[in-house]
Amino acid sequence: MKPSVLILLTTIAFATNLFADEPRKLQINAPQDWPGEQITLPPSFAKAMQWKGVELIRFAPGMFDPQSESFFSYVIAFQIEQQKPVTQQVLQREFLAYYRGLASAVGKPKKADLDVSQFGLKLKEAKSTRPGATAYTGEMQWVEPFRTLKAQTLLLEADVWNNEKEKRTYVFILVSPNKKDSEIWKQMRGIRRDFFANQPAK
């Protein structure tokens, strides 16, 4: 084999492996009136988080309106740069760091006296609708810092799975203080189904 051909084949093989491991761009298909943002992990407001990667969030239309039926309701996708198992204990640690940091950052300019150490999260394993994923349901007890500065219970549904080809871990979360049989939960679960359908199995 001529040296030039060998070099060409080696380059092609390297490029193939490189692109095979490249993580896909996060995308959440939600209605147009669901605004969103993408940030790098750990967020500037929650540096205690140990996850590194990307967070993509989409807010329900009434996210910041306490009178709305979709107040503080949103979906989040985390793309994490790790292959270590994201266990229930890890979720507990990272979620608490996230919400404690968020409340502190938002409440500080308002001179709100928030004892974030009192925030609590209860998680339990559930049945996932996505093959290969582990699911959890939970309740976050915290103080909503954006509008009310009052105690709030957030209900959560989280699915966790690994993508071995990309060498990434994904966590998809639904969050709302509303009852699980409310319309906002139906909408969020529809967004989750679409997200799952557009994610590879491995």
ZIJOKA-V649557 format. One record per residue. N is the residue number from 0. RES is the residue in one letter. SS is DSSP state (H for helix, E for strand, C for the rest). Layout:
<<N	RES	SS> <N	RES	SS>>
This chain:
<<0	M	C> <1	K	C> <2	P	H> <3	S	H> <4	V	H> <5	L	H> <6	I	H> <7	L	H> <8	L	H> <9	T	H> <10	T	H> <11	I	H> <12	A	H> <13	F	H> <14	A	H> <15	T	H> <16	N	H> <17	L	H> <18	F	H> <19	A	H> <20	D	H> <21	E	C> <22	P	C> <23	R	C> <24	K	C> <25	L	C> <26	Q	C> <27	I	C> <28	N	C> <29	A	C> <30	P	C> <31	Q	C> <32	D	C> <33	W	C> <34	P	C> <35	G	E> <36	E	E> <37	Q	E> <38	I	E> <39	T	E> <40	L	E> <41	P	C> <42	P	C> <43	S	C> <44	F	C> <45	A	C> <46	K	C> <47	A	C> <48	M	C> <49	Q	C> <50	W	C> <51	K	C> <52	G	E> <53	V	E> <54	E	E> <55	L	E> <56	I	E> <57	R	E> <58	F	E> <59	A	C> <60	P	C> <61	G	C> <62	M	C> <63	F	C> <64	D	C> <65	P	C> <66	Q	C> <67	S	C> <68	E	C> <69	S	C> <70	F	C> <71	F	C> <72	S	C> <73	Y	E> <74	V	E> <75	I	E> <76	A	E> <77	F	E> <78	Q	E> <79	I	E> <80	E	C> <81	Q	C> <82	Q	C> <83	K	C> <84	P	C> <85	V	C> <86	T	C> <87	Q	H> <88	Q	H> <89	V	H> <90	L	H> <91	Q	H> <92	R	H> <93	E	H> <94	F	H> <95	L	H> <96	A	H> <97	Y	H> <98	Y	H> <99	R	H> <100	G	H> <101	L	H> <102	A	H> <103	S	H> <104	A	H> <105	V	H> <106	G	H> <107	K	H> <108	P	C> <109	K	C> <110	K	C> <111	A	C> <112	D	C> <113	L	C> <114	D	C> <115	V	H> <116	S	H> <117	Q	H> <118	F	C> <119	G	E> <120	L	E> <121	K	E> <122	L	E> <123	K	E> <124	E	E> <125	A	E> <126	K	C> <127	S	C> <128	T	C> <129	R	C> <130	P	C> <131	G	C> <132	A	C> <133	T	E> <134	A	E> <135	Y	E> <136	T	E> <137	G	E> <138	E	E> <139	M	E> <140	Q	E> <141	W	E> <142	V	E> <143	E	E> <144	P	C> <145	F	C> <146	R	C> <147	T	C> <148	L	C> <149	K	E> <150	A	E> <151	Q	E> <152	T	E> <153	L	E> <154	L	E> <155	L	E> <156	E	E> <157	A	E> <158	D	E> <159	V	E> <160	W	E> <161	N	E> <162	N	E> <163	E	C> <164	K	C> <165	E	C> <166	K	C> <167	R	E> <168	T	E> <169	Y	E> <170	V	E> <171	F	E> <172	I	E> <173	L	E> <174	V	E> <175	S	E> <176	P	C> <177	N	C> <178	K	C> <179	K	C> <180	D	C> <181	S	C> <182	E	H> <183	I	H> <184	W	H> <185	K	H> <186	Q	H> <187	M	H> <188	R	H> <189	G	H> <190	I	H> <191	R	H> <192	R	H> <193	D	H> <194	F	H> <195	F	H> <196	A	H> <197	N	C> <198	Q	C> <199	P	C> <200	A	C> <201	K	C>>
